[in-house]
């Protein structure tokens, strides 16, 4: 858990240092609002990384049952192959990526196809728009 806590602190520091430029990615629904931080886009060849945030108006819970109001994620996009993978996340006790970190992980997921007209496609378009 110490690694996860350190990672979460680093994610929070990256978001603050880059002076987050949260752009709404999709219409709000009753579960969450989705945002992308354009200031964190980092490109290397066909790959692009970017922070995203989900803000939960009514809150949500971690698998361990801890209450959260927002989650900041870092994803990597393969712009040419239209694939995405989660690199890390940090769940926060307050809205907007604020408050205590109640859960975090730095275990990267496997690559997944980005489906047409999906939220992942909206994120991919932002992360890859200049490639």
HELIX and SHEET records of a PDB file:
HELIX    1   1 UNK A    2  UNK A   17  1                                  16    
HELIX    2   2 UNK A   95  UNK A   97  5                                   3    
HELIX    3   3 UNK A  119  UNK A  128  1                                  10    
SHEET    1   A 6 UNK A  22  UNK A  24  0                                        
SHEET    2   A 6 UNK A  33  UNK A  44 -1                                        
SHEET    3   A 6 UNK A  47  UNK A  61 -1                                        
SHEET    4   A 6 UNK A  67  UNK A  78 -1                                        
SHEET    5   A 6 UNK A  83  UNK A  92 -1                                        
SHEET    6   A 6 UNK A 101  UNK A 105 -1                                        
SHEET    1   B 6 UNK A  22  UNK A  24  0                                        
SHEET    2   B 6 UNK A  33  UNK A  44 -1                                        
SHEET    3   B 6 UNK A  47  UNK A  61 -1                                        
SHEET    4   B 6 UNK A  67  UNK A  78 -1                                        
SHEET    5   B 6 UNK A  83  UNK A  92 -1                                        
SHEET    6   B 6 UNK A 112  UNK A 113 -1                                        
END                                                                             
